[in-house]
Every structure is written in C-alpha cells, then in structure tokens.
Amino acid sequence: MSKTAVITARLDEETLKSLDALAQSQERTRAWLVAKAIQRYVKEETEFRAFVKEGEDAIDRGDYLTHEEMIAEIKSWKLGRKRAA
C-alpha cells in the first residue's frame, strides 16, 4: 500500500470558494483536487527542470548556436522557402 501524508496550506477566501465550487461541480473533495493539483505541478516542474538541465548540459558540451548563428540559420530557412516557391 502506498504511503500518504497530510499537509496544510493556507488559501485566501476567494481561492477557497473557487476550490469548493470546483469540487462540488466535479463531485470531488477539496483534498482530492488539491492532491491532483500538486501531482500535476510536481510532474510539470520536474519535466521542465529536466528540459532546462538538458539545455545546460548541451551548453557545457559546446553543443549550441549563438544568437547570431541562429539568426543566420533562420534567414537561410527563409531563403530556402523563397527559392522553392
């Protein structure tokens, strides 16, 4: 069986009212919605940080384009499209 933990959070009155309305409309509890929100946040933040780390690692390896190189690359793409048309 998976372990769970109880946490406490402070919400302003407006957010709490919105949370209660959402819970009622979905026939869920506050706790269920809060747990799902935290799960989503943790997943998205973890993925984003991994994405950033991948970019930082590429920079460390020297695997990147400077701003000027990227502009030149984009311009070459545009020229390629004009020639094809």
C-alpha positions in Angstrom: 0.0 0.0 0.0 1.3 3.5 -0.9 2.1 5.9 1.9 0.3 9.3 2.1 0.9 12.4 4.1 -1.3 15.1 5.4 -0.1 18.7 4.6 -1.5 22.1 5.5 -1.9 25.0 3.1 -3.3 28.5 3.6 -5.6 29.8 0.9 -7.2 33.2 0.6 -11.0 33.3 0.8 -11.6 33.7 -2.9 -9.4 30.8 -3.9 -11.1 28.6 -1.2 -14.5 29.5 -2.6 -13.4 28.7 -6.1 -11.9 25.4 -4.9 -15.1 24.5 -3.1 -17.2 25.3 -6.2 -14.9 23.3 -8.4 -15.0 20.3 -6.0 -18.8 20.4 -5.9 -19.1 20.6 -9.7 -16.8 17.6 -10.1 -18.3 15.7 -7.2 -14.9 15.5 -5.6 -13.4 16.6 -2.3 -11.1 19.6 -1.7 -8.4 17.2 -0.7 -8.7 15.2 -3.9 -8.5 18.3 -6.0 -5.5 19.7 -4.1 -3.7 16.4 -4.3 -4.3 16.3 -8.1 -3.1 19.9 -8.5 0.1 19.2 -6.5 0.7 16.0 -8.5 0.3 17.9 -11.8 2.6 20.7 -10.6 5.3 18.3 -9.4 5.2 16.4 -12.7 5.3 19.6 -14.9 8.0 21.2 -12.8 10.1 18.1 -12.8 9.8 17.8 -16.6 10.6 21.5 -17.0 13.7 21.2 -14.8 14.9 18.2 -16.8 14.4 20.1 -20.0 16.4 23.0 -18.7 19.1 20.7 -17.4 19.3 19.1 -20.9 19.9 22.5 -22.4 22.5 23.4 -19.7 24.3 20.1 -20.4 24.3 20.9 -24.2 25.9 24.3 -23.5 28.5 22.7 -21.3 29.4 20.3 -24.2 29.6 23.3 -26.6 26.5 22.0 -28.5 24.7 25.2 -29.1 24.3 28.1 -31.6 25.0 31.8 -30.7 22.2 34.3 -31.3 23.9 35.5 -34.4 24.3 31.9 -35.7 20.6 31.2 -35.0 19.5 34.3 -36.9 21.7 33.3 -39.8 20.1 29.8 -39.7 16.6 31.2 -39.7 17.4 33.5 -42.6 18.8 30.6 -44.6 15.5 28.7 -44.0 13.5 31.7 -45.3 15.7 31.9 -48.4 15.2 28.2 -49.0 11.4 28.7 -48.9 11.5 31.6 -51.3 13.6 29.6 -53.8 11.2 26.7 -53.6 8.2 28.9 -54.3 
